[in-house]
Amino acid sequence: MNFTKKAVAGLATATAAVLLAASPVHAEPSDVTTGYVVVDADSGETKAKDNEHHKFRSASLVKLLIAIDYLEKLDGAEIPAEDRALLEPMLRSSNDDAASVFWVRGGQQEIIERMVSKIGLTDTAPPPAEQPGVWGYTAVSAADVAKVYQYILDDAEPEVREFMLTNLHAHTKCAGDGFDQSFGIPSAVDEPGAVKQGWSGFGEGPEPGEECEDSSNPALTASVLASPEVQEARRIAPAEAPGTRAAGDIDLKRRAMHTSGTVGDDDKIIVLLTLQPEDTSWEQASKTTTTLTKLLDRTTD
């Protein structure tokens, strides 16, 4: 939805003041576009939704699909140590190089085609044909991302469910690119659960700090990330392509910031996708996303 005087459809109009306070200093609330879904994970009941089928570029949310596709192809076999050393930071701290490796190995758009068919996604689509390697330009909707979480919780094989939830619960404050990924669910709710964040258009982040422990075997992760396979995958499959203005029916101009995951004992799913003005700072985008997530959480308790 495009914000005007109402913060979130169905919420009290008093929240407009909160939105105005959280909106970018150089933009009206109408410059922020959102799509959201809140689901009771136990019953499957949708507690709140709006613009839930609007297509956004996925940014790092597509890593959920990349990981599920990889794990299911193992068919219960043990994850090789070198692959685990990439999968863990991909899910915990959103490591882009790890995603590029599995994207190339999995056949790029074929990953999306398999997941769309298996999970029953209706709005998700591969990146544009002219940019098949740019996995962050996969199209997703809030409704489809919520379906992915429901699939993990209810339908995935036990070993897939356990690996995904264990690592998503271990989400780190700092991301692999140095950005603070604690916006949205991690900062907005009392008991964040399995969380996956996404962002695009903010440029390069700061150097990751030593406090960003995102792997059970950091030495092996560092070794694998320095391998020729990773270097080649980074070339073939970058997270985004700077300067691109459009890709089919998704907006690549505004800055994207998405928060998704579970709350408490994985009994509530929140998905909030946002597009914010091009000049929005990381700090302001984070503030807006966190404020909106708080509203969604509190009004659906």
N, C-alpha and C positions, 0 to 999 in steps of 0.2 A: 504494500500500500504506500501511497505518498502521503506524508504527514501534513495535515493542515492544522485544525484546532484540536483534533482528537489524538491522543497518544497511541492507542491501540484499539482497533474495532472491538466493541463490546465492553471496554473498560470505562470507568467513570470519567466524565469529562474533566474532572479536577486534575487528572494526570497531565493535562495540556501544559500546565505551568512547569511541571518537572521536565517535560520534553523541551520546552523552550529554553530552560536553563541548561539542558544538556546538549543542545544543538550547536553545530559549529558556529564560531563567532562571525564568520563571513557568509553565513547561509541561513536561509529560513528553513524551518522544519520540513517544508514541502520539497526540499532538495534531498531528503533522505528517503530512500525506498526500502521497504522491508517486505519479507514474506516470513510467516512463522506458523508453527504448529506446536501444540502442547498435548501430549497423549498420556493417559493413564496406562502404563505398561502392563499392568496386571489384567485389566479388563479389555484393553484395546480401545477404550472410549476416547474420542477426541474432546479435550476440555476447552480448547481455544484454537482458532485458526483464522488466518486472513492472508489473501494473496498467496495462498499455499502452493499454487501451481505455477507461479511466476518463475521463469527460468533465469538463474544467475550463473555466472561462471563459478565453478566449484572451488577454485583455489585448492587448498590442501584437503578439503573434505573428500575429494576423490581417493585419497589414500585409504579410506575405509574399504572402498571397492577393490583397490589394488591388493590390499592385504587379504581380504576374504578370498579373492580369486586365487591367489598364490597358495593359501593354506588349504583350500578345498582340492586343488590339483594334487596335493600331497597324498590325499586319500588315507589319512591316518598315519602316514610314515613320519618318522622323526625329522624335525627341521634341522638341516645342516647348520653347524655352528656359525659358519660364515654368513649364512642368510639370516639367522637369528640376530647376528650382530648388526644387521641393517634394518630388519623389521622392527626391532625394539625402538631405536631412535626415530624411525619413521612415524610410529604411532605415538610415542611419548613426547617427542620434541619436534615433530613435524619435519624431519630431515628431508630435504629436497633431493639430494643426490641418491639416497636410498630409493626414493619413489621412482626416480628416473631409471634406475637399474631394473626394477621389477616391471615397470611400464614397457621397457624395450623387450625384456625377456617374455613378457606375457602377450606380445603381439599388438601392443598399443590399443587401438580402438576395439580390438577383439575382446579385451578385458571388459569394456563397457557393454558390448553386445551380449556377452555371456551373463553379466550381472543383471542387465535389464531383463533378460529372459528368465533367469532363475528367481529373482526377487519379485518380479512383476512391477518394475518401475515404469512410470508412464511419461515422465517429463525429462528423464535423463537421456543425454545423447553425447556421442563422442565429440572430441574437438573438431573444428572445421577440417575438411579434406586437405586444404592447402597447408594446414599446420598440425599434422597428425601427432607430432611428438610433444606438443605443448599440453601436457596432461591437465594443467590448471585451468584450461579453457573448456574442459568438459562441462556440459550444461547440467545443472541440477535444480531441484525445487525443494522447498521446505518439506512438502508432503513426501517426496521420495527419500530424503535423508532420514525422516522419521521411520519410513518403512525399512531402511537399512538397519537402524537400531532394533526395530522389532524383529527383524530376521535374525540378528545376532543373538538376541535374548531368547527367542522362541523356536527358531527353525534350524539354526546352524548345528553342525555336529558338535558334540560336547568338547572335543579338543580344540575346535575352531573357536567356539564360544569362550572357553577358558583363556585361550591365548589373547584374543581380542580384548576381553574385559579386563584381564590382568594388566595389560599394557596401557589401555585407555584410562584405567584408574590411576596409573602411575604417571599421568601427564605432569610435565615439568613446568616451572614458572617461566624459564627462559627457553626460547625455541632454538632450533639448530642454526638459524640465521641471526641470532642475537636479540630478536624482538622479545618483549615481555608478552607472553601469550596467556596471561592470567585474566584477561578481559572476559566479560560475559559470565558464563556459568561459574567458573572458579571463584570469581569475586562477588557474584550476585546472590548465591544461594548458601544456605547454612551447611549443607552436606553435598558438595559436588561429587558426582560418581565417575562414570566412564565418559571422558570428554575428548572431543576432537575439534580443533579450531581451524579456521582458514582465513587467509588475508591475501590481498593482491593489490599492486599499484603503489606501494609505499616505498619502493626502492630498496636499497641494501640496508640491512640492519647493522647494529653495532656488533663488535666481536663478542661471541658467546663467552660468558664468564665461567670460571672454574666450578661454580655452584650448579651448573647445568649437567647433572649426572643423568644420562639418558640411556644407559646400556648396562646390562649385567656383566659385560666384559668390555670395558672401555678400550683396552689395548687392542683387542681384536677388531673392534669397530674402527678404530683409527687406522689400523693396517688395511682393512678391506676398503675403506673410503679412499685410500691412496692408490688403489689398484688400477690397472689399465682399463678394466671393465667399467669402473665407475667414471673414469675420465671420458671414455667414449660415450657412455650413456648420458652424461651431462651435456655433451655436444649434440647428440641426437634428440634428447628429450628435456629441454629446459622447462622450468615451472611456468614461465610466462615469456612473452616476446615483447619487450619494450617498444613503444611506438605504434603498436597495433591498436586500431580504434574500434573495430567492430569484428564480430565473428558470428555470422548468422543472426540469430535473434537474441544474442546475449550482449549486454553492455560491458565493454572493456575500457570505457573512458573513465568512469568514476571509480573511486577506491572501494574495494570490497572488504568487508570484515564480517565473518560468520562465527557463530558459536553454536555448538551442538553437543548433546550428551544426555546423560541420565542424572537423576537427583536421588539422594538418599540411598536406599537399598535397591537401586536400579528400578524403582517403581514408578518413576515419572520421566518422560522423555521431553526435552525442550530443544527445539531447533529454531534459531533466529538467523536469517540471512539478511545482510544489509548492503546497500550501495550508498556511499557518502561522497560529497563533492571532492573534486580533484585536489583542492588545496587543503583538505582536512588533515590535520596532524595526526600522528599515531595516538598521542595522548587524548586528543579530543574524540577521535573515533572510538577509542577504548571506553571513554566515559559514556558516550552515547549508547554504545552497545551494552555496557554493563547496566546502565539505568533502565533500558528497555527490558533486559532480561529479568531484572528485579521485579518489574511490573508484571511480567508474564508469570513469574513464579508465585508471587504473592496473591495474584488474583485467581489462580487456579488451584490453590490449596484446598 
